[in-house]
Amino acid sequence: MTRYTYSTCVSFGTDGEADYSEIDVTVSYAVLAGRPETPPAYSHGGLPAEDAEIDDIRVEQINGKPVVVGDALKVEAILSKFEDGDLDADLFAAASEEETCRREDAADARRDYH
């Protein structure tokens, strides 16, 4: 399964308050492909469409440094920001962009080889 990376800044607390903080993070994740609606067949009466899903999000870097065991509480807080799905559109866009770059690099490599 292909893993993708995404870097962003997540914020905690209320802007302007003493407890407010921002953390630059890089996460890696997988995309589970969805499926279009399947028409009825002999074995079933049709299957509903399934949306693509973001899966297996891992925090790779916090403020530019690799994650270490002592960062467990920060990692938990960061992952909670991704659990609600608000960043899914950004993750899908980043994965799509990475796939486009990979296809273009592969096409360039084929052209250069021949």
Secondary structure, DSSP 8 states (H G I E B T S, - for coil): --EEEEEEEEEES-TTSTT-EEEEEEEEEEEE--B--B--BTTBS-B--B--EEEEEEEEEETTEE--GGGHHHHHHHHHHHHTSTTHHHHHHHHHHHHHHHHHHHHHHHHHH-
